[in-house]
Amino acid sequence: MPKMKTRKAAAKRFKITGTGRVRRSKGGGNHGMQEKGRKRLRRLRGNDMVHKTMQKHIKRLIPYG
């Protein structure tokens, strides 16, 4: 049986935590910063968790996770 390949696009965007949840970065903080408020940019800074309904799909793309 051949090994399952990792989807590299998914591996770059998502990380699996120690408890098995999927972590992702928030979108919308790369350009056009001067139009966005400071409060909005502060909210975009941290990481976010993927919703539990999507975790199974993402874990399938990252077999080692």
Beta strands, then each sheet from edge to edge (+ up, - down):
strand 1: 14-16
strand 2: 22-25
strand 3: 47-49
sheet 1: 1+ 2- 3+
end
